[in-house]
Amino acid sequence: MPEKNDRKQKRDHYFELGVVKLDEGNIEEAIKAFLNALRYDPRYSACYSNLGIAYELASDYQKARDSYRRALELNPRSLAALNSLADMSMRNGSAEEAIAMYKESIATDALYVEPYLNIARFLMESKEFINAESYLRKVLAVEPDNTEALNMLGVITNLTNRSEEAVGHFQEALKQNVNESSVLSNLGTALRNTGDLKRAIIAFEKAYELNPQNVSILNNLGLLYRETGQRSRAESQFKKAIEKIPDSPFSYFNLAEFYLDSEDYTNALENLKHYITLVPLDMDTLFKTCGIARMGDLLGNVQEEMQSFIKEADDDDSRVDDVKLWIEMVEKV
């Protein structure tokens, strides 16, 4: 009996050490600790689950799978191992296999919310919003304050023209963590859709304070400032977004639209040209670029873009005739 207790103490020591090292991000030491724990108890299912996590973080996916499977062999009701294995299948593109495992987990314990969330994420990515919503509501029936489920449900209701309801879900999520920038940004989008631009700006400004590197937040703030007549602030936001990520196309597009409002065709054209360099097959914007050049008497600045439009446009695109006429106008000058 003393020897058995000694082995258990050593097992627990190394297991707890592995958990600490895993939390610290010291993956190599975590793996060593879990393997040491298994020397003292080769049938310790929870240790195999954690070892699988460590191997996965170390990008040793085969050993991670083997560890999760061993955890399940020893404890078929190990929902953590089952869901981890399902997550790996999902990331590898085996969605059907992953969904089957998530549903198996739900059948084992209907109050374990993680598989519901995982299925909902997959369905949202597949744009199956109504099906995703049903899984999220099941999560909230078990955990009414689940921040992730509330945020995801808010996104779905906003995308399906229920922005007032979406606002409520985001506000509930923020009760759990008022400093969650992604939820504040989503709240701003929903408020904008309801026409409450003042509160939308407040939400995006708070999100920006928390995450000043987020270009999407910067662009949304710029759009709201533009819509509310705060033109200098709008211009500043779009330029900040470009400074942070020069390869982000929509910042150039938004800045071009801003300049177009004041008929500043030179700056509008410059920014649209940047945009179509980054999104070359956006035919509508390519034609718009030619049109702005025409309005600003700057056709000579977009000859390459006009030729590109003619080359890339569909045979039945009636706009080609306009562009060809513009080219003729340049050649006559």
N, C-alpha and C positions, 0 to 999 in steps of 0.2 A: 504493500500500500504506500509506504513512504516514497518508493521509487516512482510509482504511478503519479503521485502528487508532484514529485520533482519534475517529471517530464511535462506535466500539465503547466506547471509554473514557467518552465522554460519556453514551452510552446506559446503561452500567453505573452510572455516578455517579448519574444521575437515578433509575434503578430502585432502587438501594440507598437513596437518599434517600426515595423513596416508601414503601419498606418500613418505614423508621425512623419516618416521620410516621404511617403507619398504626398501628404499634405504640403510638405516643404518643397516638393518638386524634385527631390533627389531620387530619381527613378531607379538608378542602378543600386543604390543602397536599400531601397524598398524591396527590390527583387531578392537581394541577398537575405534580407530579414525574413521575408515570407518563405523562402526556400529552407531557411534554418528552422522556422516554425514547423514546417512539414516534416522535417527530420524527426521531430518529436511526436508528431501526430499526422501520419500520412493520409488520414481520413477526415481531415478538417476542411469541410466544404467551404466555409466562409473564407478561409485562407486562400483556397484556389480561386474564388471569385475576385479577391483583391489582387492576387497574383496576375490574373487575367487583365485587370485594369492596368497594372504596372507594365505588363508586356505590351499592351495596346498603345500605351503612351510612349513606349520605346520603339514603336513601329514594328514589333515582332509579332505580326498578326497570326501566324500559324500557332505559335506558343500561346498566344492569348486565347484563340479558339479552343485549343487543347485544354487549357486551364478551366475555361467556362464549362466545357463539356464534362470534365472530371468533377467539377462542383455539382453539376446536375446529376451525374451518376451516383454521387454520394448522398445527394439530397434533391430528389426530383421536384421538391416544392421551393427550391431556391429561386425566387422570383428575380432577384438581382442578377444572378448568372444568366437566367433565361432571357431577360431583357437586354443584357449586355451582348449576348450572342445574337439576338434579333437586331440590335443596333448595327453590329458588324455586317450582318447580311444586308441590311438596308443600305449602308454606305457602299457595299460592293455591287449594288444594283439588283440584288435579289429581293425585290420588294414583296413578292408573293410569299416567299419563305418567311420573311420578317413579319409580315402581317399575321401569318398563321401562328407564329410564336407569341406575338403580342396577344392574340386572342386566347391562346392557351394559358397565358399568364392571367388574363382577365377571368377565365373560367376557374382558375385555381383560387384566386382571391379578387372578388369584384370590387373590393375597397382599395386596392392598390392602384393609384392613379397614373403612374408613369406610362404604362402601355396605352392608356386612353390618349394621353398627350402625344405619344409617339405616332399613333395612327392619325391623330388630328393633324400633326405637322405634315405627314405624307400627303394627306388628302388636300391640305391647303396648297402645297406645292403643285398638286395635280389640278388645282382650281375646282375641286369638288367641295365647294364651300358649305353646302347644306349638310352633306354627310359629315364633314369635319365638325360642324356646329353641334351635331347630335352627340359626338364623343366629348366635346368640351362641356356640354351641359351635364353630362354624366360625371365629369370631374368635379364640377361645381356643386353637384348634389351631395358629393362626399366631402369636398373641401371648399366651402363657399368663398373662402378668402384666397384661393389659389391665384397668385398674381399672374402666372404665365397663362393660365386658362382664361382669366378675365381679359388680359391683353389680346390674346389670340381671338377671343370671341368679339372683342371690340373691333379688331381689324376686319373680321368677317362681316359684322353687321354694317360697318362703314362701307365696305365694298359692295354690299347688296342693298344699298340705298336706305339704310336704317341708321343714319348718322346720329339722330337724337338718342337712340338706344346705345349706340357705340360710345357716345360721350359718357353715359352712365357707367358702362363697363370700365372705361379707362379711369374714371374718377374712383371707382371702387378699388381698382388695382393700385392707384396712387395712395390710398389709405394705408396700404401695407408698406409702401416705400415711396415717399414723396419725392425722392431724389433719383428716380429711375428715368434717365433721359429718353430712352426709346418709347416709354409709355407717354411721357409728356409730348414728344413729337407726334405720336399717333393721336393724342388728344387734340393737338393743334390742328391736324388734318381734318379730324371729324368736326371740330368747331367751325373751321373754315367752310366745310360743306353745309353746315346749318346756317351760314351767313353771319355768325358771331365772330367777326374779324378781330374785334378788340381783344376778346379772351383768347382767340387763336394766337395772336401776337404774343400775349403774356405767356402762353404755354410754350411756344417756340423759343422765346427769349430765355425762359428758365432752362429749357433743354440745351440751349446753346451755352449757357453758363456752366452746365455740368459736362458738356461734351463739345468744346470749342473746335475740335478737329473734324467734326462731322459736316461734310459738304452738303449733304441732303438738307440738314437743318438750316444751314446758311442760305441755300437756294430758296427754301420755303419761306424763310423770314424775308428775303429780298422780294419775293412775289407778293407777300402780304403788305410790305411797306409800299410797294408800287401800287397795289390796289387801293391803299388808303391815302395815296397822294404824298407819301413821305419819300420823295424821289432821291434826295441825296443819300438817305440811309439805304434805299434799295440798291443804288449804284454801288455803294460801299460794300454791301453784303455780297453781291455778285463778284466783285473784284477780289474780295477776301477768299471766296470759294475757289477762284482761278489760281490765286497765289498758293493755296494749300494743296490743290491737286490740279496741275496744269493740263492733265490729260482727261479731265472730267468734261464731257461734251456739253452737258446741259447748262453749265454755268455760262458758257459762251452764248448758247442759244437765248438764255434769259436776258443776258446783257444786251444782245442784239435787239430783242423785243423792246427792251427799255429805251434804247436809242431810237428805235423806229417810232415810238410814241411822240418824240419831239422832232421827228423828221430829220434826225441826224444820220443821214444815209451813209456817210463815210464810215463812222464808227459802227453802225449797224452792219454794214457790209463786211468790215474787217472781222467782226466777231462771228458772223455767220460763216465766213470762209474758214475760220478756225474750227467751227463746229463740223462742217462737212468734210474737213480733213480727217476728223476723228470718226465720223459716221458717214463714210463716202457713198453709201447706197441709199441714203434717205432722199429719195427723189423729190418729195414735196419741198423739202428745205433747199435742195439744190435749185429747184425752179424758183423758189422764193428769193434766193440769193440773186438770181438773174433779174428777177422782177424789181428788187430793191435797187440794183445797179441801174436799171432802166429809169426808175423814178428819180434817182439822184444824178442822172446823166453821167454814170460811171461805168458804162458797158465795157470800156476798154480795159477795166480792171478785172474783168471776170471772163475773159476769152477762154481760158483753160477750163473754167467751170461750165461754160456754155457748150463747149465741145464734149465735155464729159457727160453732160446731160443728154445730148443727142446720141452719144454712143451707148449709154446705159438704159435709155428709156425704152419701153415696150413699143412695138411697131404701131399699135393703135392709140398711142398717147398723143392726143391732139395738141398738147402744149409744145411738142417738137417744132411745129410750124412757127410759133411765136419766137422760139429761141433762134431758129434759122433766120427769121426776119431781123432780129437784134444783131446777129452776127453780120448780116448784110449792111446794117446801119454803121457798124464799126468800120467795116472795110471801105465804106464810101467816104469816111472822114479823112 
